[in-house]
Amino acid sequence: GDAAFSWHLCEQLIYNEFDITVCQELGVEHGFLVPLHLCFPHDPDWPVATVPVAVNVIQHPIPTAARCWKLGQAIRNAVESCERDLKVVVLGTGGLSHQLNGTRFGHINPAWDNEFLDRIESEPETLCALTHQTIMEKAGAEAVEVIMWLTMRAALGGPVRRVHRNYYAPMATGMGLIALEPAA
């Protein structure tokens, strides 16, 4: 990690009215490791410093899509206010459509997933109106994770340019990857 930037980020998020929990050590899982593994070489070490920001999408109450958008805006403000000249990549993770329990076990909705990917790129603020209930009905109970993508997208700011996009629906989870950068 980058301790100095981490503390700057924490302070700025607090000043932007986010009540955060700070951990000196944090075990990370597939939502963090898979994107990092796909984006950066790591033999034997990662070439980048990381600052994980975990968003609760498991234990209720979970934040709204709009709240995740505001978190991304606060992260952007923190990055812009940092006095150091840093290159920052913000990764948003979370499975697209999927349901891992109940009578709809295995439910995926590729049409919804691709619409989400279209909108996260070109009209992301419209996704802030999504409710947990709507996401679960259309895309499955575990698809609520997509609200974390709004944190990433808001951190990017205005118009973006797509660098890469891929979608894959193998069996029980819609999987997507979209790489965006601020438009010139």
C-alpha positions as CSV (number, residue, x, y, z in Angstrom):
1,G,0.0,0.0,0.0
2,D,0.8,3.7,0.0
3,A,0.4,4.8,3.6
4,A,0.7,8.5,2.9
5,F,-1.9,8.5,0.2
6,S,-4.1,6.1,2.2
7,W,-4.3,8.6,5.1
8,H,-4.9,11.5,2.7
9,L,-7.8,9.5,1.2
10,C,-9.2,8.7,4.6
11,E,-9.1,12.3,5.7
12,Q,-10.7,13.6,2.5
13,L,-13.5,11.0,2.7
14,I,-14.3,12.0,6.2
15,Y,-14.3,15.7,5.2
16,N,-16.7,14.7,2.4
17,E,-19.1,13.2,5.0
18,F,-18.2,9.5,4.7
19,D,-18.0,7.6,7.9
20,I,-15.3,5.1,7.2
21,T,-13.6,2.3,9.0
22,V,-9.8,2.2,8.7
23,C,-7.9,-1.1,8.9
24,Q,-4.2,-1.3,9.2
25,E,-4.3,-4.8,7.7
26,L,-7.0,-6.1,5.4
27,G,-7.3,-9.6,3.9
28,V,-8.4,-9.2,0.3
29,E,-10.4,-11.7,-1.8
30,H,-11.3,-12.4,-5.4
31,G,-13.1,-9.0,-5.9
32,F,-9.7,-7.3,-5.4
33,L,-7.2,-10.0,-6.5
34,V,-8.7,-11.1,-9.8
35,P,-8.8,-7.6,-11.4
36,L,-5.3,-6.8,-10.0
37,H,-4.1,-10.2,-11.4
38,L,-5.6,-9.4,-14.8
39,C,-4.3,-5.9,-15.1
40,F,-0.7,-6.0,-13.7
41,P,2.2,-8.4,-13.9
42,H,3.2,-9.8,-10.5
43,D,6.3,-11.9,-10.6
44,P,7.2,-12.0,-7.8
45,D,5.7,-8.6,-6.6
46,W,3.0,-6.2,-7.8
47,P,4.5,-3.2,-9.6
48,V,1.9,-0.9,-8.0
49,A,0.9,0.3,-4.6
50,T,-2.7,-0.5,-3.7
51,V,-5.3,1.1,-1.4
52,P,-8.3,-1.2,-1.1
53,V,-11.6,0.6,-0.5
54,A,-14.2,-2.0,0.5
55,V,-17.9,-1.3,0.0
56,N,-20.3,-3.4,2.0
57,V,-22.6,-5.3,-0.4
58,I,-23.1,-8.3,1.8
59,Q,-24.5,-7.3,5.2
60,H,-27.7,-5.2,5.3
61,P,-28.0,-2.3,5.3
62,I,-26.0,-1.9,2.1
63,P,-25.4,1.5,0.4
64,T,-27.6,2.7,-2.4
65,A,-26.4,3.1,-6.0
66,A,-26.5,6.8,-5.5
67,R,-24.4,6.6,-2.3
68,C,-21.7,4.6,-4.2
69,W,-21.8,7.3,-6.9
70,K,-21.1,10.0,-4.2
71,L,-18.3,7.9,-2.8
72,G,-16.7,7.8,-6.2
73,Q,-17.0,11.6,-6.5
74,A,-15.4,11.9,-3.0
75,I,-12.5,9.7,-4.1
76,R,-12.0,11.8,-7.2
77,N,-11.9,14.9,-5.0
78,A,-9.3,13.3,-2.8
79,V,-7.1,12.3,-5.7
80,E,-7.3,15.8,-7.2
81,S,-6.5,17.4,-3.9
82,C,-3.4,15.2,-3.3
83,E,-0.2,17.3,-3.5
84,R,1.8,14.4,-4.9
85,D,1.9,13.7,-8.6
86,L,0.3,10.2,-8.7
87,K,-1.0,8.0,-11.4
88,V,-4.2,6.5,-10.0
89,V,-6.3,3.6,-11.3
90,V,-9.7,3.0,-9.8
91,L,-11.0,-0.5,-10.1
92,G,-14.7,-1.3,-9.6
93,T,-15.6,-4.9,-9.1
94,G,-18.6,-7.1,-8.5
95,G,-20.4,-9.8,-10.5
96,L,-22.9,-8.8,-13.1
97,S,-26.2,-10.8,-13.2
98,H,-26.1,-13.9,-10.9
99,Q,-28.1,-15.7,-8.3
100,L,-26.4,-18.3,-6.1
101,N,-29.3,-19.4,-4.0
102,G,-33.0,-20.1,-4.0
103,T,-35.4,-21.1,-6.8
104,R,-33.6,-18.8,-9.2
105,F,-30.2,-20.4,-8.6
106,G,-28.1,-19.9,-11.8
107,H,-30.2,-17.0,-13.1
108,I,-28.2,-14.7,-15.4
109,N,-29.5,-11.9,-17.7
110,P,-27.0,-11.1,-20.5
111,A,-29.3,-8.4,-21.9
112,W,-29.4,-6.6,-18.6
113,D,-25.6,-7.0,-18.1
114,N,-24.9,-5.5,-21.5
115,E,-27.3,-2.6,-20.9
116,F,-25.5,-2.0,-17.6
117,L,-22.1,-1.9,-19.4
118,D,-23.5,0.5,-22.0
119,R,-24.9,2.8,-19.4
120,I,-21.8,2.7,-17.1
121,E,-19.9,4.0,-20.0
122,S,-22.2,6.6,-21.6
123,E,-24.9,7.6,-19.1
124,P,-23.7,6.4,-15.7
125,E,-25.7,8.8,-13.6
126,T,-29.0,7.1,-14.8
127,L,-27.8,4.0,-12.9
128,C,-27.9,5.9,-9.6
129,A,-31.7,5.5,-9.6
130,L,-31.4,1.6,-9.5
131,T,-32.8,0.2,-6.3
132,H,-31.6,-3.0,-4.7
133,Q,-35.0,-4.6,-5.4
134,T,-34.9,-3.7,-9.1
135,I,-31.3,-5.1,-9.5
136,M,-32.3,-8.3,-7.7
137,E,-35.4,-8.8,-9.8
138,K,-33.7,-8.2,-13.1
139,A,-30.2,-9.6,-12.5
140,G,-30.4,-11.8,-9.4
141,A,-29.9,-11.4,-5.7
142,E,-26.1,-11.3,-5.8
143,A,-26.0,-8.8,-8.7
144,V,-26.4,-5.9,-6.2
145,E,-22.6,-6.0,-6.3
146,V,-22.7,-3.8,-9.4
147,I,-23.3,-0.7,-7.3
148,M,-19.6,-0.8,-6.6
149,W,-19.0,-0.1,-10.3
150,L,-20.6,3.3,-9.8
151,T,-17.9,4.2,-7.3
152,M,-15.3,3.6,-10.0
153,R,-17.2,5.4,-12.7
154,A,-17.9,8.5,-10.6
155,A,-14.2,8.6,-9.7
156,L,-13.5,9.0,-13.4
157,G,-15.6,12.1,-13.8
158,G,-17.2,13.3,-17.0
159,P,-17.0,11.8,-20.5
160,V,-14.8,8.7,-20.9
161,R,-13.2,6.8,-23.7
162,R,-13.5,3.1,-23.8
163,V,-10.2,1.3,-24.0
164,H,-11.6,-2.3,-23.8
165,R,-14.8,-4.1,-23.2
166,N,-15.6,-7.8,-22.9
167,Y,-18.7,-9.8,-21.8
168,Y,-18.9,-13.5,-21.0
169,A,-21.8,-15.5,-19.5
170,P,-20.3,-19.0,-18.9
171,M,-22.7,-20.6,-16.5
172,A,-23.8,-19.0,-13.2
173,T,-22.4,-15.5,-13.4
174,G,-22.4,-12.8,-16.0
175,M,-18.8,-11.5,-16.2
176,G,-17.8,-8.2,-17.8
177,L,-14.7,-6.1,-18.1
178,I,-14.7,-2.6,-19.2
179,A,-11.7,-0.4,-19.2
180,L,-12.3,3.4,-19.4
181,E,-10.2,6.5,-19.2
182,P,-11.2,10.1,-19.0
183,A,-11.9,11.6,-22.5
184,A,-9.2,13.9,-23.9
